[in-house]
Amino acid sequence: MRARAAAAASLLSRRRLLGIAGGTGVVGLAAGGLAGAAARGADGRDEPALSTVGATAVPFHGRHQAGIATPLQACGHLIAFDLRPDADRRAAAALMRRWSQAAEAMTAGRPPGDDDQIALDAGPSSLTVTFGFGRTFFAKTGLESRLPAALVEIPPFSADALDRTRSGGDLWIQIGADDPLVAVHALRVLQRAASGTAEARWQMNGFNRAPGATRRPMTVRNLMGQIDGTNNPRPSDTGFDAKIFVSRTTGPEAWMNGGSYAVVRRIRMLLDTWERLPTARQERVIGRRKDSGAPLSGGTETTPVNLSATGPDGTLAVPGDAHVRVAAPESNGGATLLRRGFSYHDGHRADGAPDAGLLFIAWQADPTTGFIQVQRKLDGADGLTRFIRHESSAVFAVPGGATAPGDYVGRALLES
């Protein structure tokens, strides 16, 4: 049956497929759902369809920006910009309009107006582009009165070794895609569109497991070899929107309705030290089995962690300083984060150690009751702290999405 569906799907041309995606906003166009469709190219010959990975499109328009609750993609780029000294509120609005127009086209698989053809042969490949504003953006554009109270500075923590040149920023873009060239294409288009208005402050590049690399969809692993993200909240969970997105805000901050706050941290893993630990010791640091992701209290990966469970000797099955214990919502007054990060490997440091780890992105409705509350608990109490270093930090207000063609992200802030 799979073979017949794949053969039928191959009759659909890339040109027709992208016309469908762009015209209807269909999400997740897959080979199995396209059987029986056919088209011909300009030369009259049948054109093969895109693969499922290439054909999948995530709509740009909506109450929330894509790239927050969207499933993780294989490739990611994070880039922050600072406005040029002569760039005012009007220039910033024009930039957000250009960026939104380009993102709208690329996420539908269409070339933007100024195209370098890097991704000419590919479909949208689950591309998402997400925009945010840093604290410094508001003073530079005369919008101090619109600075959200929740957009606070992240306080220092003991595991911090922050490089200020790779922290902060007036504007931020998160790019995700399942094809590296599609992701790089989006990055280049948006960088060029910023010329004359904003300059890149820092850029970070990451990756995850590619779609189809495992026998079935599975939680990703990080560079420590641990399954990472098992207890992430899901959009179907009760109260998800209230914990992750801003809603029912009035007055000067109403422009954030439908938005969220992103805390971005570049966390280097001390892999040489970590890899010298026996597997059993690594598991006690995390609180989960390394092979299956099951909690040390028993069960499978998705079994809730039993923090009161004990072993045969009467000691806690999940150690007191295990990461899953200290980070659990029940250990942090119910604080909930949607973690959506990318691994990175940027070569080696001068001492020969790998410059590798996690581009950590945490989404929440309020960083003070989200990331900051959890990190205060983790700081010093989490056994994992001995094996990581937080080397950059930023927090961004990510407004709601552009809701219709012609709209742009941030309009409610910049044109109010």
C-alpha positions as CSV (number, residue, x, y, z in Angstrom):
1,M,0.0,0.0,0.0
2,R,2.8,2.4,0.8
3,A,4.5,1.7,-2.5
4,R,1.3,2.4,-4.4
5,A,0.7,5.6,-2.5
6,A,4.3,6.7,-3.1
7,A,4.0,6.0,-6.8
8,A,0.8,7.8,-7.2
9,A,2.2,10.8,-5.2
10,S,5.2,11.0,-7.5
11,L,2.9,12.2,-10.3
12,L,2.2,15.5,-8.6
13,S,4.6,18.2,-9.9
14,R,6.5,20.5,-7.6
15,R,4.9,23.4,-9.4
16,R,1.4,22.3,-8.7
17,L,2.2,21.2,-5.2
18,L,3.5,24.6,-4.3
19,G,0.5,26.3,-5.9
20,I,-1.7,24.3,-3.6
21,A,0.4,25.0,-0.5
22,G,0.6,28.7,-1.2
23,G,-3.1,29.1,-2.2
24,T,-4.7,27.2,0.7
25,G,-2.3,27.3,3.6
26,V,-2.4,23.5,3.8
27,V,-0.2,22.2,6.6
28,G,1.8,19.0,6.4
29,L,1.3,18.1,2.7
30,A,2.4,14.5,2.6
31,A,2.8,11.9,-0.2
32,G,0.1,9.7,1.1
33,G,-2.5,12.5,0.9
34,L,-1.6,13.5,-2.7
35,A,-2.3,10.3,-4.5
36,G,-4.0,10.7,-7.9
37,A,-2.9,14.3,-8.5
38,A,-0.9,15.0,-11.7
39,A,0.6,17.9,-13.6
40,R,3.1,18.5,-16.4
41,G,6.0,20.9,-16.6
42,A,6.5,23.7,-19.2
43,D,8.2,21.2,-21.5
44,G,5.2,18.8,-21.3
45,R,6.9,16.1,-19.3
46,D,5.8,14.9,-15.9
47,E,7.6,16.4,-13.0
48,P,8.3,14.4,-9.9
49,A,6.8,15.5,-6.7
50,L,8.7,16.8,-3.7
51,S,9.4,14.3,-1.0
52,T,7.2,14.4,2.1
53,V,9.9,16.4,4.0
54,G,10.2,19.0,1.3
55,A,6.5,19.3,0.7
56,T,5.5,20.0,4.3
57,A,4.5,23.7,4.9
58,V,3.8,25.5,8.1
59,P,1.5,28.5,7.7
60,F,3.1,31.9,8.4
61,H,-0.2,33.6,9.3
62,G,-2.1,33.0,12.6
63,R,-2.8,34.2,16.1
64,H,0.6,32.9,17.2
65,Q,3.8,33.0,15.3
66,A,5.0,29.7,13.9
67,G,8.1,28.2,15.4
68,I,6.8,28.2,19.0
69,A,4.4,25.2,19.3
70,T,5.6,23.9,15.9
71,P,7.4,20.5,16.1
72,L,11.2,20.7,16.2
73,Q,12.9,20.9,12.8
74,A,16.3,19.4,11.8
75,C,18.1,22.7,11.3
76,G,18.0,26.0,13.1
77,H,19.6,29.5,12.9
78,L,19.3,32.1,15.7
79,I,20.4,35.6,14.8
80,A,20.1,38.9,16.7
81,F,20.4,42.4,15.2
82,D,21.0,45.8,16.6
83,L,19.4,48.8,14.9
84,R,21.7,51.3,13.2
85,P,22.0,54.6,15.0
86,D,19.9,56.4,12.4
87,A,17.1,53.8,12.4
88,D,13.9,55.1,14.0
89,R,10.5,53.6,14.6
90,R,9.4,54.1,11.0
91,A,12.5,52.3,9.7
92,A,11.9,49.5,12.2
93,A,8.4,49.1,10.9
94,A,9.5,49.1,7.3
95,L,12.1,46.3,8.2
96,M,9.4,44.2,10.0
97,R,7.2,44.6,6.9
98,R,10.0,43.4,4.6
99,W,10.9,40.5,6.8
100,S,7.3,39.4,7.2
101,Q,6.7,39.5,3.4
102,A,9.8,37.5,2.8
103,A,9.0,35.0,5.5
104,E,5.4,34.6,4.2
105,A,6.7,33.7,0.7
106,M,9.5,31.4,1.8
107,T,7.4,29.4,4.3
108,A,4.9,28.7,1.5
109,G,7.7,27.5,-0.8
110,R,7.7,30.6,-3.0
111,P,10.8,32.7,-3.8
112,P,10.9,36.1,-2.1
113,G,11.3,39.2,-4.3
114,D,15.1,39.3,-3.9
115,D,16.0,35.6,-4.4
116,D,19.5,34.2,-4.6
117,Q,18.1,30.7,-5.7
118,I,19.9,28.8,-2.9
119,A,16.8,26.8,-2.3
120,L,15.4,26.9,-5.8
121,D,14.9,23.2,-6.1
122,A,13.3,22.7,-2.6
123,G,9.9,23.0,-1.1
124,P,9.1,24.8,2.2
125,S,10.5,21.9,4.2
126,S,8.6,22.9,7.4
127,L,10.3,26.3,7.3
128,T,9.3,28.7,10.2
129,V,10.5,32.2,10.8
130,T,9.9,33.8,14.2
131,F,10.6,37.4,15.2
132,G,11.2,39.0,18.6
133,F,12.1,42.3,20.2
134,G,14.7,42.8,22.9
135,R,14.6,45.3,25.8
136,T,16.9,47.7,24.0
137,F,14.6,48.0,21.0
138,F,12.0,50.1,22.8
139,A,14.2,53.0,23.9
140,K,15.8,53.1,20.4
141,T,12.4,53.4,18.7
142,G,10.8,55.8,21.2
143,L,8.5,53.0,22.5
144,E,9.6,53.0,26.2
145,S,6.0,53.2,27.3
146,R,5.2,50.0,25.4
147,L,8.0,48.0,27.1
148,P,6.3,44.9,28.6
149,A,6.7,44.5,32.4
150,A,7.5,40.8,31.8
151,L,10.4,41.6,29.5
152,V,12.9,41.6,32.4
153,E,16.7,41.2,32.5
154,I,17.8,37.7,33.3
155,P,19.6,37.7,36.7
156,P,23.1,36.2,37.0
157,F,23.5,32.5,38.0
158,S,26.5,30.5,39.3
159,A,26.8,28.5,36.1
160,D,27.0,31.6,33.9
161,A,30.2,32.5,31.9
162,L,28.4,35.0,29.7
163,D,30.0,36.5,26.6
164,R,28.1,39.9,26.3
165,T,28.9,40.2,22.6
166,R,26.9,37.1,22.0
167,S,24.0,38.1,24.3
168,G,21.1,40.5,24.1
169,G,20.1,42.3,20.9
170,D,17.4,44.7,19.7
171,L,15.8,42.2,17.3
172,W,15.8,38.5,17.1
173,I,15.0,35.9,14.4
174,Q,14.6,32.2,14.9
175,I,14.7,30.1,11.7
176,G,13.9,26.4,11.6
177,A,13.6,24.0,8.7
178,D,14.0,20.3,7.8
179,D,16.4,21.1,5.0
180,P,19.7,22.9,5.6
181,L,19.7,24.8,2.3
182,V,16.2,26.0,3.0
183,A,17.2,27.3,6.4
184,V,20.4,29.0,5.1
185,H,18.4,30.5,2.2
186,A,16.0,32.1,4.7
187,L,18.8,33.4,6.8
188,R,20.5,35.1,3.8
189,V,17.3,36.6,2.5
190,L,16.5,38.1,5.9
191,Q,20.1,39.4,6.5
192,R,20.0,41.2,3.2
193,A,16.6,42.7,3.9
194,A,18.1,44.2,7.1
195,S,20.8,46.1,5.2
196,G,20.8,49.8,6.0
197,T,18.5,49.4,9.0
198,A,20.0,46.8,11.3
199,E,23.3,44.9,11.7
200,A,23.9,41.4,12.9
201,R,25.0,41.3,16.6
202,W,25.4,37.5,16.9
203,Q,24.4,34.3,15.1
204,M,24.2,30.7,16.3
205,N,23.5,27.6,14.2
206,G,22.1,24.3,15.4
207,F,20.7,21.0,14.4
208,N,18.4,18.1,15.5
209,R,17.8,14.7,14.3
210,A,16.4,14.6,10.7
211,P,12.9,13.4,10.0
212,G,12.8,9.7,9.1
213,A,16.1,8.9,10.8
214,T,14.5,6.6,13.3
215,R,12.0,3.7,12.9
216,R,9.3,5.8,14.4
217,P,9.0,9.4,15.7
218,M,11.0,9.7,18.9
219,T,12.1,12.4,21.3
220,V,15.4,13.9,20.2
221,R,18.7,13.2,22.0
222,N,21.1,15.9,23.0
223,L,24.9,15.8,22.7
224,M,25.2,14.1,26.1
225,G,23.3,11.2,24.6
226,Q,20.3,11.8,26.7
227,I,16.7,11.8,25.5
228,D,15.7,15.5,25.9
229,G,12.2,16.9,26.0
230,T,10.1,14.0,27.3
231,N,8.1,16.1,29.7
232,N,7.7,19.1,27.4
233,P,4.1,20.5,27.6
234,R,1.9,19.8,24.5
235,P,-0.5,22.1,22.9
236,S,-3.3,19.6,23.7
237,D,-2.5,19.8,27.4
238,T,-5.0,21.6,29.6
239,G,-3.8,25.2,30.3
240,F,-1.0,25.1,27.7
241,D,-1.9,28.4,26.1
242,A,-2.2,30.2,29.5
243,K,1.3,29.0,30.4
244,I,3.1,29.6,27.1
245,F,1.2,32.5,25.5
246,V,0.2,36.0,26.6
247,S,-3.6,36.7,26.6
248,R,-6.1,39.2,27.8
249,T,-3.6,42.0,28.2
250,T,-4.9,45.5,28.0
251,G,-3.5,49.0,27.7
252,P,0.1,49.7,26.4
253,E,1.0,46.0,26.4
254,A,-2.0,44.7,24.5
255,W,0.2,44.3,21.4
256,M,1.7,41.2,23.1
257,N,-1.6,39.3,23.1
258,G,-1.1,36.0,21.3
259,G,2.7,36.3,21.8
260,S,5.2,34.7,24.1
261,Y,8.6,35.3,25.7
262,A,11.7,33.5,24.5
263,V,14.7,33.0,26.8
264,V,17.7,32.1,24.7
265,R,20.8,30.6,26.3
266,R,23.9,29.0,24.6
267,I,24.8,26.2,27.0
268,R,28.1,24.6,26.5
269,M,28.3,21.0,27.6
270,L,31.6,19.8,29.2
271,L,31.5,16.7,27.1
272,D,35.0,15.4,27.9
273,T,34.2,15.4,31.6
274,W,30.7,14.0,31.1
275,E,31.8,11.2,28.8
276,R,34.3,9.9,31.4
277,L,31.4,9.2,33.8
278,P,30.1,5.6,33.8
279,T,26.6,5.4,32.3
280,A,25.0,4.6,35.6
281,R,26.5,7.8,37.1
282,Q,25.2,9.8,34.1
283,E,21.8,8.4,34.7
284,R,21.8,9.5,38.3
285,V,22.8,13.0,37.3
286,I,19.8,13.2,35.0
287,G,17.3,10.9,36.8
288,R,16.5,8.8,33.7
289,R,17.8,5.7,31.9
290,K,20.1,6.7,29.1
291,D,18.9,4.0,26.6
292,S,15.2,4.4,27.0
293,G,14.6,7.7,28.8
294,A,12.6,5.9,31.5
295,P,12.7,7.6,34.9
296,L,14.8,5.8,37.5
297,S,11.6,5.4,39.5
298,G,10.5,2.9,36.9
299,G,8.3,2.6,33.8
300,T,8.9,3.8,30.3
301,E,9.9,7.1,28.9
302,T,6.5,8.6,29.2
303,T,5.8,7.3,32.7
304,P,5.5,10.2,35.1
305,V,8.5,10.5,37.4
306,N,7.7,9.2,40.9
307,L,9.8,11.6,43.1
308,S,8.9,9.7,46.3
309,A,10.0,6.2,45.0
310,T,12.8,4.5,46.8
311,G,15.2,1.7,45.9
312,P,15.8,-1.6,47.6
313,D,18.2,0.1,50.0
314,G,15.6,2.7,51.0
315,T,17.3,5.6,49.2
316,L,15.5,7.8,46.7
317,A,15.3,6.1,43.3
318,V,15.6,9.6,41.7
319,P,18.5,11.3,43.5
320,G,17.9,14.5,45.4
321,D,20.1,16.5,42.9
322,A,18.9,14.7,39.7
323,H,18.0,17.1,37.0
324,V,14.5,15.8,36.5
325,R,13.7,16.2,40.2
326,V,15.0,19.7,40.5
327,A,13.5,20.9,37.2
328,A,10.1,19.3,37.7
329,P,7.1,21.7,37.8
330,E,6.1,20.2,41.2
331,S,9.5,21.3,42.5
332,N,9.0,24.8,41.1
333,G,5.5,25.9,42.1
334,G,4.1,24.6,38.8
335,A,6.4,26.7,36.6
336,T,6.1,25.4,33.1
337,L,8.5,26.0,30.1
338,L,8.2,24.9,26.5
339,R,11.7,23.9,25.7
340,R,12.5,24.0,22.0
341,G,16.2,24.0,21.3
342,F,18.9,22.9,18.9
343,S,22.2,21.2,19.5
344,Y,25.4,22.9,18.2
345,H,29.0,21.9,17.6
346,D,31.3,24.8,16.7
347,G,34.6,23.0,16.5
348,H,37.1,23.0,19.4
349,R,38.3,25.5,22.0
350,A,41.9,26.5,22.5
351,D,42.2,23.8,25.2
352,G,41.1,21.1,22.8
353,A,37.7,20.7,24.4
354,P,34.7,20.5,22.1
355,D,32.8,23.8,21.7
356,A,29.4,22.0,21.7
357,G,26.2,21.9,23.5
358,L,22.6,23.2,23.4
359,L,21.0,26.3,22.0
360,F,18.4,26.4,24.7
361,I,15.2,28.3,23.8
362,A,12.5,28.4,26.5
363,W,9.0,29.7,25.8
364,Q,6.6,31.0,28.4
365,A,4.0,33.6,29.1
366,D,6.2,35.4,31.7
367,P,10.0,34.8,32.2
368,T,9.9,35.7,35.9
369,T,7.4,32.9,36.7
370,G,8.9,30.6,34.0
371,F,12.6,30.4,33.2
372,I,13.9,32.6,36.1
373,Q,11.9,30.7,38.7
374,V,13.1,27.3,37.4
375,Q,16.7,28.4,37.0
376,R,16.9,29.8,40.5
377,K,16.0,26.3,41.7
378,L,18.5,24.6,39.3
379,D,21.4,26.9,40.2
380,G,23.5,25.1,42.6
381,A,20.9,22.4,43.4
382,D,21.0,20.6,40.1
383,G,23.8,17.9,39.7
384,L,23.9,18.7,36.0
385,T,25.2,22.2,36.7
386,R,28.7,20.7,37.2
387,F,28.8,19.6,33.5
388,I,27.5,22.7,31.7
389,R,28.3,26.4,31.3
390,H,25.8,29.1,30.2
391,E,27.8,31.2,27.8
392,S,25.2,33.6,26.3
393,S,21.9,34.9,27.4
394,A,19.0,36.9,25.9
395,V,15.3,37.4,26.4
396,F,12.8,38.6,23.7
397,A,9.2,39.6,23.5
398,V,7.8,37.7,20.6
399,P,4.5,39.2,19.5
400,G,1.5,37.4,18.1
401,G,1.5,36.4,14.4
402,A,0.6,38.3,11.3
403,T,-3.0,37.3,10.9
404,A,-3.6,37.9,7.2
405,P,-1.8,38.5,3.9
406,G,-0.4,42.1,4.0
407,D,-0.1,42.1,7.7
408,Y,3.3,42.0,9.4
409,V,4.6,40.9,12.7
410,G,4.8,43.8,15.2
411,R,2.3,46.0,13.5
412,A,0.2,46.4,16.7
413,L,3.3,47.8,18.4
414,L,4.9,49.9,15.7
415,E,1.7,51.5,14.3
416,S,-0.2,52.1,17.5
